[in-house]
């Protein structure tokens, strides 16, 4: 991706880039739709990355281009405040992510000074290349945001820490794109480490790096991309978030994070069936995250399989964000010998994950492919991922 982004930059400008930065997608091992409820999540960064080659301009403009949309989009830095969030529809959707990050970073610092006392904000060209699958629930959006934030933070001499850059990415996604997501994806992309997951408290943003130990246990994490595309900026995601806010209000708490499993009996008495089931998913999912981290530390990764399975059932039945392709992927993987399996990401399509013995990866993949063919579904894209490093400068 570093080479692809650099080549695209040369095509755009005829010059060499000032530098190349990258950030990864992520897999959420467990903890779905808990992030915007101030809860707990446990994602890890993956080796699939988005790279951005960046060069300086002599004017105060930002131009973005990508290998997946070669038509450049250019705006004046001074116009970003006018565009976001009210006029975001004037910008093609993919470009809202990097331009939104620029807007978010600048909104936090109206006047920026570099080490020499001059203005830190300069015009830039950004050329993107990515191998993070789009629409698969692996957060291709956070990868764009993380790469952009890392690059602009260095070039504009902002000196933000990684948590602040993750917050800028979330602000861009919420306001510039219009997707009401939490901060899990951006934090995983910024903080990821090889062979480890990020246990994140989404209220305090306290993050703990936890060894996963997949390789030592002879396990691989298989991603089953169903090919069913989803989009967080569409209605289903927002409706689930509204239900969670309604449930918290009924229970008189700031967020569902403040409820425990013991509170569910009272919640069921006070809520309509749909709201209660949404609440039950979030409350029990928070507990599953805590249990998964404790189990990993005490018993190792093979012992978390039942928690992955229970998470999928909760998303399928209580939160109702699965689709037939995801259910078939999970059920088939389990029947073929996976230690545990669940859908991952926001739902309504995307990918499932399965924790599988290294010796059985091919067997599980073939079983899923056959099941999809028998059901008349399009062939899934199946691949393994490994916990990897977060955002960085590559060149």
C-alpha positions as CSV (number, residue, x, y, z in Angstrom):
1,X,0.0,0.0,0.0
2,X,2.9,2.3,0.6
3,X,4.1,1.9,-3.0
4,X,0.5,2.2,-4.4
5,X,-0.1,5.4,-2.5
6,X,3.2,6.9,-3.5
7,X,2.7,6.0,-7.2
8,X,-0.8,7.6,-7.1
9,X,0.8,10.7,-5.5
10,X,3.3,11.0,-8.3
11,X,0.6,10.6,-10.9
12,X,-1.4,13.4,-9.2
13,X,1.4,15.9,-8.7
14,X,4.5,14.8,-10.7
15,X,6.5,15.0,-7.5
16,X,7.7,12.8,-4.7
17,X,5.6,12.7,-1.5
18,X,6.8,14.3,1.7
19,X,6.1,11.1,3.5
20,X,3.7,8.1,3.8
21,X,1.6,7.2,6.8
22,X,-0.7,4.2,7.4
23,X,-3.3,2.9,9.8
24,X,-4.9,-0.5,10.0
25,X,-8.4,-1.8,9.9
26,X,-9.6,-3.7,12.9
27,X,-11.5,-6.8,14.0
28,X,-13.6,-6.5,17.1
29,X,-13.1,-9.7,19.0
30,X,-16.0,-9.1,21.2
31,X,-18.1,-6.1,22.4
32,X,-20.5,-4.9,19.7
33,X,-22.6,-1.7,20.0
34,X,-21.3,-1.2,23.5
35,X,-18.9,1.7,22.6
36,X,-21.5,4.4,22.2
37,X,-23.1,3.2,25.4
38,X,-20.0,4.1,27.3
39,X,-19.2,0.4,27.7
40,X,-16.3,-2.0,27.1
41,X,-14.9,-3.3,23.8
42,X,-12.0,-5.6,22.9
43,X,-10.8,-5.1,19.3
44,X,-7.4,-5.6,17.7
45,X,-5.8,-3.9,14.7
46,X,-5.2,-6.1,11.7
47,X,-2.5,-6.3,9.0
48,X,-4.8,-4.8,6.3
49,X,-4.0,-1.1,6.1
50,X,-4.8,2.2,4.4
51,X,-1.7,4.3,3.3
52,X,-1.6,7.9,2.5
53,X,1.2,9.7,0.6
54,X,1.3,13.3,1.5
55,X,2.9,16.4,0.0
56,X,2.9,20.1,0.8
57,X,1.2,22.7,-1.4
58,X,2.0,26.4,-1.8
59,X,-1.6,27.4,-1.3
60,X,-4.0,26.8,1.6
61,X,-6.0,24.0,0.0
62,X,-6.4,20.3,0.6
63,X,-6.7,17.8,-2.3
64,X,-7.5,14.1,-1.8
65,X,-7.5,11.3,-4.2
66,X,-7.6,7.5,-3.9
67,X,-7.0,4.3,-5.9
68,X,-10.7,3.5,-5.3
69,X,-11.9,6.8,-6.6
70,X,-9.3,8.5,-8.9
71,X,-11.2,11.8,-9.3
72,X,-9.5,14.3,-7.0
73,X,-11.6,16.3,-4.5
74,X,-10.2,19.7,-3.6
75,X,-11.3,22.3,-1.0
76,X,-9.9,25.4,0.6
77,X,-8.8,24.9,4.2
78,X,-10.8,28.0,5.1
79,X,-14.0,26.4,3.7
80,X,-13.9,23.3,5.9
81,X,-15.9,25.0,8.7
82,X,-18.6,25.9,6.2
83,X,-18.8,22.4,4.7
84,X,-19.0,20.4,7.9
85,X,-21.4,19.3,9.1
86,X,-24.2,21.2,7.4
87,X,-23.0,21.0,3.8
88,X,-21.3,17.6,3.9
89,X,-23.5,16.2,1.1
90,X,-21.6,18.5,-1.3
91,X,-18.5,16.2,-0.8
92,X,-18.4,12.7,-2.3
93,X,-18.8,10.3,0.7
94,X,-15.3,8.7,0.8
95,X,-13.6,12.1,0.8
96,X,-15.6,13.2,3.8
97,X,-13.4,10.9,5.9
98,X,-10.0,12.6,5.3
99,X,-11.4,16.1,4.9
100,X,-13.5,15.6,8.0
101,X,-10.4,14.6,10.0
102,X,-8.7,17.8,8.8
103,X,-11.7,19.8,9.9
104,X,-11.8,18.0,13.2
105,X,-8.2,18.7,13.9
106,X,-8.5,22.3,13.0
107,X,-11.6,22.8,15.1
108,X,-9.7,21.9,18.2
109,X,-6.9,24.4,17.4
110,X,-8.0,27.6,15.7
111,X,-4.5,29.0,15.6
112,X,-1.6,26.6,15.2
113,X,2.1,27.4,15.7
114,X,5.0,25.3,14.7
115,X,8.4,25.1,16.6
116,X,9.7,28.2,14.7
117,X,6.6,30.3,15.5
118,X,5.1,30.2,12.1
119,X,1.7,29.0,11.1
120,X,1.7,25.2,11.2
121,X,-1.3,24.7,8.8
122,X,-0.2,24.4,5.2
123,X,-2.0,23.1,2.1
124,X,-1.6,19.4,1.4
125,X,-2.1,16.7,-1.3
126,X,-3.1,13.3,0.0
127,X,-3.2,10.1,-2.1
128,X,-4.7,7.0,-0.5
129,X,-4.4,3.3,-1.2
130,X,-6.0,0.6,0.9
131,X,-6.4,-3.2,1.2
132,X,-8.9,-3.0,4.0
133,X,-12.1,-4.6,2.7
134,X,-14.9,-1.9,2.4
135,X,-18.2,-2.7,3.9
136,X,-17.0,-5.8,5.7
137,X,-17.2,-4.6,9.2
138,X,-13.4,-4.2,9.4
139,X,-13.4,-0.4,9.7
140,X,-12.0,0.8,6.5
141,X,-13.2,4.2,7.6
142,X,-11.1,4.3,10.8
143,X,-8.1,3.2,8.7
144,X,-8.6,6.3,6.5
145,X,-9.1,8.5,9.5
146,X,-6.1,7.1,11.4
147,X,-3.7,7.5,8.5
148,X,-5.0,11.1,7.8
149,X,-4.8,12.1,11.4
150,X,-1.3,10.7,11.9
151,X,0.0,12.5,8.8
152,X,-1.7,15.9,9.4
153,X,-0.7,15.9,13.1
154,X,3.0,15.6,12.1
155,X,2.9,17.9,9.1
156,X,0.9,20.6,10.9
157,X,2.9,20.2,14.1
158,X,-0.1,19.6,16.3
159,X,1.6,17.3,18.8
160,X,-1.6,15.4,19.7
161,X,-1.4,12.1,21.5
162,X,-3.0,9.0,19.9
163,X,-6.2,9.3,22.0
164,X,-6.7,12.8,20.7
165,X,-6.2,11.7,17.1
166,X,-8.7,8.9,17.7
167,X,-11.2,11.5,19.0
168,X,-10.6,13.6,15.8
169,X,-11.4,10.5,13.8
170,X,-14.6,9.9,15.7
171,X,-15.7,13.5,15.3
172,X,-15.1,13.3,11.6
173,X,-17.2,10.1,11.3
174,X,-20.0,11.5,13.5
175,X,-20.2,15.0,12.0
176,X,-18.5,15.1,8.6
177,X,-19.8,11.7,7.5
178,X,-22.9,11.5,9.5
179,X,-22.4,8.0,11.0
180,X,-23.3,7.9,14.7
181,X,-20.5,5.5,15.7
182,X,-18.5,5.3,18.9
183,X,-14.8,5.6,19.3
184,X,-13.8,1.9,19.3
185,X,-12.6,1.7,15.7
186,X,-10.4,4.8,15.9
187,X,-8.9,3.7,19.2
188,X,-8.1,0.2,17.8
189,X,-6.5,1.7,14.7
190,X,-4.4,4.1,16.6
191,X,-3.4,1.9,19.6
192,X,-3.0,-1.5,18.0
193,X,-0.1,-3.7,18.8
194,X,1.2,-7.0,17.3
195,X,-0.3,-10.1,18.9
196,X,-2.5,-8.2,21.3
197,X,-5.9,-6.8,21.7
198,X,-7.0,-3.4,23.1
199,X,-9.3,-3.7,26.1
200,X,-11.0,-0.3,26.1
201,X,-13.2,1.5,28.5
202,X,-15.2,3.7,26.2
203,X,-16.2,6.1,28.9
204,X,-12.8,6.9,30.3
205,X,-10.8,5.9,27.2
206,X,-8.5,3.9,29.5
207,X,-6.9,1.2,27.3
208,X,-5.1,-1.9,28.4
209,X,-3.1,-4.0,25.9
210,X,-3.9,-7.7,26.5
211,X,-1.9,-10.5,24.9
212,X,-4.2,-12.7,22.8
213,X,-1.9,-15.7,22.4
214,X,-3.5,-17.1,19.3
215,X,-0.3,-18.4,17.7
216,X,1.0,-20.0,20.8
217,X,-2.3,-21.8,21.2
218,X,-2.3,-23.0,17.6
219,X,-5.2,-20.8,16.6
220,X,-6.0,-18.5,13.7
221,X,-8.8,-15.9,13.4
222,X,-10.7,-16.5,10.2
223,X,-12.7,-13.6,8.7
224,X,-15.7,-14.5,6.6
225,X,-16.7,-11.5,4.5
226,X,-20.2,-12.2,3.3
227,X,-20.1,-9.6,0.6
228,X,-23.3,-8.1,2.0
229,X,-22.4,-4.4,2.2
230,X,-23.4,-2.2,5.1
231,X,-23.3,1.5,5.8
232,X,-23.3,3.0,9.3
233,X,-24.7,6.3,8.0
234,X,-28.0,4.5,7.1
235,X,-31.0,4.1,9.3
236,X,-30.6,0.8,11.1
237,X,-27.5,1.8,13.1
238,X,-29.1,5.1,14.2
239,X,-32.3,3.3,15.3
240,X,-30.4,0.9,17.5
241,X,-28.5,3.8,19.1
242,X,-31.8,5.7,19.7
243,X,-33.2,2.6,21.4
244,X,-30.2,2.4,23.7
245,X,-30.6,6.0,24.7
246,X,-34.3,5.5,25.3
247,X,-33.5,2.5,27.6
248,X,-30.9,4.4,29.6
249,X,-33.4,7.3,30.1
250,X,-36.1,4.9,31.3
251,X,-33.7,3.4,33.8
252,X,-32.5,6.9,34.9
253,X,-28.8,6.3,34.1
254,X,-26.4,8.3,31.9
255,X,-25.7,5.3,29.7
256,X,-26.4,1.6,29.5
257,X,-22.8,1.0,30.8
258,X,-24.3,1.9,34.2
259,X,-26.6,-1.1,34.3
260,X,-25.6,-4.6,35.3
261,X,-27.1,-8.0,34.5
262,X,-28.9,-7.8,37.8
263,X,-30.8,-4.7,36.6
264,X,-32.4,-6.5,33.6
265,X,-35.4,-7.9,35.5
266,X,-36.5,-4.4,36.4
267,X,-35.7,-3.1,32.9
268,X,-38.0,-5.7,31.4
269,X,-40.9,-4.5,33.6
270,X,-40.5,-0.9,32.5
271,X,-39.8,-1.2,28.8
272,X,-41.5,-2.3,25.6
273,X,-40.2,-5.6,24.2
274,X,-38.0,-4.1,21.5
275,X,-36.3,-1.6,23.8
276,X,-35.7,-4.2,26.4
277,X,-34.0,-6.6,24.0
278,X,-31.8,-3.9,22.7
279,X,-30.8,-3.0,26.3
280,X,-30.3,-6.7,27.2
281,X,-27.9,-7.1,24.4
282,X,-25.7,-4.2,25.4
283,X,-25.7,-5.0,29.1
284,X,-24.9,-8.7,28.6
285,X,-22.3,-7.8,25.9
286,X,-20.5,-5.6,28.3
287,X,-20.3,-8.5,30.7
288,X,-19.1,-10.8,28.0
289,X,-16.2,-8.4,27.2
290,X,-15.2,-8.4,30.9
291,X,-15.5,-12.2,31.0
292,X,-13.5,-12.6,27.8
293,X,-10.5,-10.5,29.0
294,X,-10.5,-12.4,32.4
295,X,-10.7,-15.7,30.6
296,X,-7.9,-14.9,28.2
297,X,-5.7,-14.0,31.2
298,X,-6.5,-17.1,33.2
299,X,-7.3,-19.8,30.8
300,X,-6.1,-18.7,27.3
301,X,-7.8,-18.1,24.0
302,X,-9.4,-21.5,23.6
303,X,-11.7,-20.9,26.5
304,X,-13.4,-17.8,25.0
305,X,-15.3,-19.7,22.4
306,X,-18.6,-19.9,24.3
307,X,-18.5,-16.1,24.8
308,X,-18.1,-15.5,21.1
309,X,-21.0,-17.8,20.4
310,X,-23.2,-16.2,23.0
311,X,-22.3,-12.7,21.5
312,X,-23.6,-13.8,18.1
313,X,-26.9,-15.1,19.5
314,X,-27.4,-11.9,21.3
315,X,-26.8,-9.8,18.2
316,X,-29.0,-12.0,16.1
317,X,-32.0,-12.2,18.5
318,X,-31.9,-9.2,20.8
319,X,-30.2,-6.5,18.8
320,X,-31.4,-7.9,15.4
321,X,-28.4,-6.8,13.4
322,X,-27.5,-10.1,11.7
323,X,-28.5,-11.2,8.2
324,X,-28.9,-14.8,6.9
325,X,-25.5,-14.8,5.3
326,X,-23.8,-14.0,8.7
327,X,-25.9,-16.6,10.5
328,X,-25.0,-19.2,8.0
329,X,-21.3,-18.3,8.2
330,X,-21.3,-18.6,12.0
331,X,-23.4,-21.8,12.2
332,X,-21.3,-23.5,9.5
333,X,-18.0,-22.5,11.0
334,X,-19.0,-23.9,14.4
335,X,-20.3,-27.1,12.9
336,X,-17.0,-27.5,11.1
337,X,-15.0,-27.3,14.3
338,X,-14.4,-23.6,15.1
339,X,-13.7,-22.9,18.7
340,X,-16.2,-20.0,18.6
341,X,-17.7,-17.7,16.0
342,X,-19.7,-14.5,15.8
343,X,-20.5,-11.6,13.4
344,X,-18.2,-8.6,13.9
345,X,-18.8,-5.0,13.2
346,X,-22.0,-2.9,13.1
347,X,-24.1,-5.5,11.5
348,X,-26.7,-5.5,8.7
349,X,-24.0,-7.3,6.6
350,X,-20.3,-7.4,6.7
351,X,-18.2,-10.2,8.1
352,X,-18.2,-13.0,10.7
353,X,-15.1,-14.2,12.6
354,X,-14.3,-17.7,13.6
355,X,-11.5,-18.8,16.0
356,X,-10.1,-21.9,14.4
357,X,-7.3,-24.4,14.9
358,X,-4.5,-23.8,12.4
359,X,-4.9,-27.3,11.0
360,X,-8.6,-26.8,10.3
361,X,-8.6,-23.4,8.7
362,X,-8.9,-24.8,5.1
363,X,-11.6,-27.3,6.3
364,X,-13.7,-24.6,7.9
365,X,-13.3,-22.3,4.9
366,X,-14.4,-25.0,2.4
367,X,-17.4,-25.9,4.6
368,X,-18.5,-22.2,4.6
369,X,-18.0,-21.8,0.8
370,X,-20.1,-25.0,0.2
371,X,-22.9,-23.8,2.5
372,X,-23.1,-20.5,0.8
373,X,-23.2,-22.1,-2.6
374,X,-25.9,-24.5,-1.5
375,X,-28.0,-21.6,-0.1
376,X,-27.6,-19.6,-3.4
377,X,-25.6,-16.9,-1.7
378,X,-22.7,-15.1,-3.5
379,X,-19.3,-16.7,-2.6
380,X,-17.8,-15.2,0.6
381,X,-14.3,-13.8,0.8
382,X,-12.5,-15.8,3.5
383,X,-9.1,-14.9,4.9
384,X,-7.1,-15.0,8.2
385,X,-6.0,-11.9,10.1
386,X,-3.4,-11.4,12.7
387,X,-3.2,-8.8,15.5
388,X,-1.0,-6.0,14.2
389,X,0.6,-2.6,14.8
390,X,-1.5,0.6,14.9
391,X,-1.0,3.9,13.0
392,X,2.5,4.8,12.0
393,X,4.8,6.6,9.5
394,X,6.1,4.2,6.9
395,X,8.3,6.5,4.8
